[in-house]
């Protein structure tokens, strides 16, 4: 990482970083589109409900981590 005039570190992006970030963004969009196109197409209701439960748990844990960082870690 390089430092700017104020002494703060800023990330230095490489071509590889830009390619990987672009691929990640495209794959995420494709994943969302595929979820709409093939939502429970196999009729596996148990997996459907399990997936929703895992999503809710992940959201709660993510929210709790953010709260912990803000209160104890002085995150902005």
Residue pairs with C-beta under 8 A, 6 or more apart in sequence:
1 9
1 10
1 11
1 12
2 9
2 10
2 12
3 9
3 10
4 10
40 48
66 75
69 75
